[in-house]
């Protein structure tokens, strides 16, 4: 048995604070194998390196696992890299103990060699960690020679192997106060081929669905054991072609669970009865994977839907008083002055929703955007992608585009650009008892307040 400290290194709260579910999954997997595991959340602990050092000194773990969620802010107008923060955390652990440091998480999986080299950890795990993390520790303890510092998770975990995990009680109370949301995963994998997206790199291109009963049992656990009065489904895309997501909604209705929740959806030709079912199951807010605002740019970004489907979806859900939030990226492949103007006109006509605008597409390896940037010589194979690097169409000037968006969005509380929402205001609303993303509050005029 080993003593392990797991650290959630995430410190961002935009657009809302996110419970470190990945860390908890690894913690539960390690405990099931007989290890003693402690969880440390940097956000919960005010990002204090001094407090972390004291905690590591007190626990004196054999291993420290660092969960890295994001590489940077992915915001051209407010660029912020988190790699230096992660290195500071690792340096603090080194000062406080002789524990071996193991990196993991979505950020590490995207750029493993570069991050391991920069941070200077002992090992790193690419992909899912529940089995691989424990296997690595047990191989080290048995004296087995480890031939590489970067270990790839080679066997995808089946949906029925993604177990219901207990949450950390202290952390659940903290995140409920910060945003009112705990989170649950219904499946892994994504078959869509959006040009910029790294989800298929992280989880594969095939859906691995969890049993419906397991998902709803976990939701009931969040409500009954942890007092969740709002939760989030964290799948990259909740709706799927096999309609498994509707079976989850049906089971929620059957069990009479009506606690509000939010999810990520792909625009489609939804039917009214499907949306009504989702509403009855508690769906309160949707974050749409819209990304572009014209058919030309949607096609160039390899989105497998059109603007008509966006309008159809937005109206159908708004008609059921489900809050719509759209995130639109301008300046990507296929963008021209004409498509910018067309896109802003489309957005202006999109009613009953909040739209977050941004410019430039963050380039990550193993994506179509990366290949395109190489082809167009925006980057080369030696470009350091640890620092934020953005793709812009050569057919539009980003300063002109910036001004066009500012003018179009001016004076509208439901149009957000160039930055995100004011975190001080977000925290204030949540402390007053408002639940869910702030666009829900804007659209519903405060009716999301907790009773």
N, C-alpha and C positions, 0 to 999 in steps of 0.2 A: 504493500500500500504506500502511496506517495501523498505528500501534502502539496496541494496545488492552490495557487491564487490566480484567478482569472480577472482580467482587467478589461472593462469596456472603455475604450479610449475616446469614444465619440463625445464631442463637446458642442455640436451644433443643435440649435433648437428650431430651425426654420425648415419648412413652414409650421412645424409643431414638434414638440419633444417626442422621442421614440423610445419606448422601453427596449432594453437590449436583449431581445429574444434569442439572438444567436448565442450570446454568452450563456444564457440560462440553459439552452439546449445542450451545450457542451458540458456545463456543470452537472446536469442530470445524468448525462451519459457516463461521465467519469465516476460519479457517485455510485451508479449501478454496477460499476466494475470494482468497487471497494475502496476507491480513493477518497481522501478527505479534501473537500473543495470549499474555498471561500471566494466570494464575488465582491469585486470593487468597481464601482461606477464613478468615473471621473466627473461626470456632470452632477451626480448626486453629491459628490464631495467637493463641489466648487472648484474643480480642476486644480486642486492643491497638490503640488508635487511634494511639499514638505509632509503633508498628512499621509500621502501614499508611502513615502519613505519610512515614516514611523510605523505604519501598518505592516509593511514588508519586514521591517526589523523585528516586530513583535511576533509575526507568524513564522518567519524563517522557513519559507516553503522550499520544496525540492525543485518545483517547476513553476514558472509564471507564464500563463498564456495571455497574449495581448490580442484583443479583438479589434480590428481596424475596419471601420464601416465605410468611410469616405476618404478619397485622396485629397479632394479640395471642394470648394463651394460650388463648382460648376456654374459660375456666374461671371460672365465677361466683364460686367460693370462693377462687380464687387469681388475681385479675385482674391482668394485666400487659400493657401496651401496648408494642409494639416500635417505634413510629413515631419516638419521640425518639431511639432508638438509631440508626435509619437516617439521621435528620437529622445526628447527630453524625458519622457516617461521611462523608456528603456534605460537611459543613463541613470535615472533615479533608482531603478530596481537594482542595477549593477552596484551602485554605491551602498545599497542596504542589504544585499545578500549575495550568495554565490549560486543562486538558483539559475537553472538553464531557462532561457527565454525562448518561447515558441510563438511565432506570429501566425495569425489567421484572419479570416473575415473577408468580406467582398473586396475591399480595397487591396488587400494583399494578393488576392487571386488574380486581379487585373494586371498588376505589375510586380510579380514576386521577386525576380532577381534584383531589380532596382531598389525595391523597398528593403529587402534583406540586407543588401550591401550598405545602404544609407543608414539604417537603424543599427546594424551590427548585432542582430540577434543570433542565437545558436541554430535555430531551425525555423522553418515556415511550412505551413500546410496550405496547399492549393485545393480549393473546392470544399466539399462538405467535410466537417470535422468530427462528427459524433464518433465514428469508428476509428478514423485515422489518427486523431489526437491521442486516444487511449492506447492504440497499438504502438505508436511511437514511444510513449512514456514507458510502456511495459517492455518494449525491446531494449530501451536504454537501461532499464533496471536489471534486465537479465544479462547485461553485458554484451549484447549483440552489436556488431559493428554496423554503424549507420553510414552508408556510402555517400549520401548526399544530404545537403542541408535543406533542400526543398523537396518535400514529400507531396506527391500528387495523390488525391483521392481517386482511385481508379474504378471503384465499383459504386455506381449511383445507388443511393438508398431508396428502396421501394416506398411507395406511399404509405403502406401499412406498417412500415418500420419507423415512420416519423411519429414518435410517441407523444402522448399528452404529458406535458412537463409542468411541474410545480413552479410557481413564480417565487421570486425573492420578496418576502412580505414588506420589508423596508422600502424596496425599490418600487413596488406596486403602489404604495401609499404616496410616494414622492411623485410618480408619473401621473397618478390620478389627480393630484393637486395641480400639477403643471399643465395638464391638458385634458384630463378626463378620459384618456384612452389607454386601454391595454390592447395587445395585438395577438392575432392568431393567424396561422398559416394553413391554408386548405390544400395546397399542392405545391410542387416545385416543377421548374422547367417552363420554357416558353417557346412555342413553335413559330412565332412571328419573327420577321427579319428586318425590323427597323434599322436603318443604316447606322445610327449612332449608338445603339443599345448594347450593353455588355451582359444583360441577363442570360442570354443563351450561353455565354462563356462561363458564367457563374453556376448555372443550374442545368444546362443542357437544353436541347430543343424538343424534348418529349415531355408531355405532362405526366407527372407522377402524382396521382390523386390519392389523398387520404380518404379512408372510409368516412362516409357522411356521418355516421353515428359518432365516430371519434371526434370529428370537428365540432359537432354540436355539444358533445359531452365536455369538451374543453371550454367552449363558450359558457356553458352552465357553471363550470368550475370558476371561471373568471368572475361571474356574477355572484355566485353563492359564497365562495371562499375569500374573494378579494374585493368584493363590493364594487365591481366595475359597473358604472352606469352609462358607459359608452365604450365601444370597442372598435378596433380597426382590423380589417382583413388585409394582410400584407402581401398577398400574391402580386406578382408583376402585372398580371391581368386576371381579374376574378372570373369574368365570363368566358366560357369555352364552348367549342363547337359541339361537344357532346351533351351540353346543358347540365353538367354535373352541378354547376353553381345553383341552378334552380332547385335541384334536389335538396341542397343545403337549406335554401329558403323555405322549401316545403316542410322540412323537418323542424325548423325553427317555429313555423306556424303551428305545426302539429303539437309541439311541446308548449305552445303559448308563451314563447320567449319574445318579448317585444322591446327589449332594451335597444336603444338606437345604435347604429353602427355606420361605418363608412368603408369604401373600397375603391380600387382602381378598376375602371372599365374601359373597354375598347368600343368606340362608337360603332353602331350596327343598326340594322332595321329591326329594332326591338318591337315586340307586340305589346299592346296595351295591357293584356292580362298578365304578361310576364312582369311588367313594371309594377302593376298592382300587387302581385305576389311579393315582390321584393319590398315594397312599401309595408305590407302587412307583417313581414318578417322583421321589420325595424329599420330598414335602410333609410338613412337620414341625409347622407351626403355622398357625392361621387366626385372623385378626381379622375378626369377623363384623360386618356392617353392621346390627346389630339395632336399636339406638337407643331402642326403647320396650319395655315389659314387659307390655302387655295388648293385646288386639285393639282395644279402643276407642282407645287412644292411637296404636297402629300405623296405624289407618285415618286418624286426624286428622292424623298426620304425613305422610300420603300414601305410606306404605310399602306396596309391592305384594306383601306376604306376611302370614301370620298367625302367632300364637304357636305353633300346632301345628307349623308348618314350622320354627320356631326349635328346638323340642324335638327334632323328628325329625333335623334337621341336626346338632345338638350331639351326640346319642347316636351317630349313625352314624359321625361323625368320631372321637369319643372311643373307640369300639369298635376303631378302627384305630390307637389310640395317637397320634392327631394332636391337638395341644393346642388348646383352644378359648379364645379371649378375646372377651368381649362388652363393648361400651361402651353404657351405658344412660343416657338423658337423662330425668330426671323434671321435671315442671312445664310441659311443652309444651302444645300445643293439645289440648283434650279431657280434660286431667288434672283429677281431682277427688280428694277424700279416699278415695273408694271405689276408684278406679283405682290410686292409690298403694298401698293395702293389697293389692289384687289383684296388682299388679305385683311387690311384694316377696314375696308368697307364691309367685308363678310363679318368681321368681329363686331362692328358697330351695330349690325342687324341681329346679332345673337342676343336674345333677351333672357332675363331671369338667370343670370350666371355671373360669376366673377372670373375675369381673365387675367392671368399673370403673363406678362410679356418678357422676353429676353432676346438677346442677339448673340449670334455665334454658336457653333456646335462644338462642344468639348470633344476632343479626339482621344479615343482610347484604342489600344491595340486589339487585334482580332475582331474588328468590326469593319463593315463596308466603308464607313466614313474614313477609317484609317487607310484603307486601300485607295480610296479616292484621293485623299490628301497626298499620298505618295505619287499617284499618277499625275496629279496636277502640280506636283513639286511644291506644295505648301509646306511639306516636311520631308525629311529623308530618314533613312533607317537608323541614323545616329541621333535623331532628335530626342531630347530628354523629355519624356511625357510625364515625369513626376511633377513637373511644374505645369500649370494650366496652359494648354495649347488649344486654340480654337480655330475651327474651319469657318471661312467666309467665302461666299460666292464671289467670283471675280467680276460679276456683272452688276454689283451694287456696292456703293460706298457705305461703310458702316456708320460714319458720322451723319450722313444724310438720312440714313434709315433710323438712327437714334432720334433725330429731330422729328421725323414723321410720326413715330410712335408716341413721343411726348405730346405732340399736338393732338393726335387722335384720342389719346387717353385723358387729356387734361380735364380736370374738374369732375371726374367720375370716380366715386368711391369703389365701384365694382370693376375698375380697370387698374391694375397694379403694374407700374413700371417707373424707374429701372430696377429698383431694389425690391426686397421682400417686404413683408409687413413688419411694422414696428414691434420688436420683441417685448418691449416694456408694456405696450398696450395689450399684446397677446397674453402675457403673464397676468396682467391686471384683470382682464376678462375671465381668465380661468380661475383665478383666486376668488372671484365673485361667484363662481359656480357655473359659468357658461361652459358647455361641453362641445367637443368636436372642433373642427377647423374653423378659423375665423370667418371664412367665406360663408359658412353656414349661418353664422350670426348676422353678417351683413345682409344676406338675402331674406332672412326670416325675422328681421327686426327684433332680435332678442328673444324669440320664442323658444330657443334651444336652452334657456336657462334651466338648471336643475331644480327640481321641486324640493 
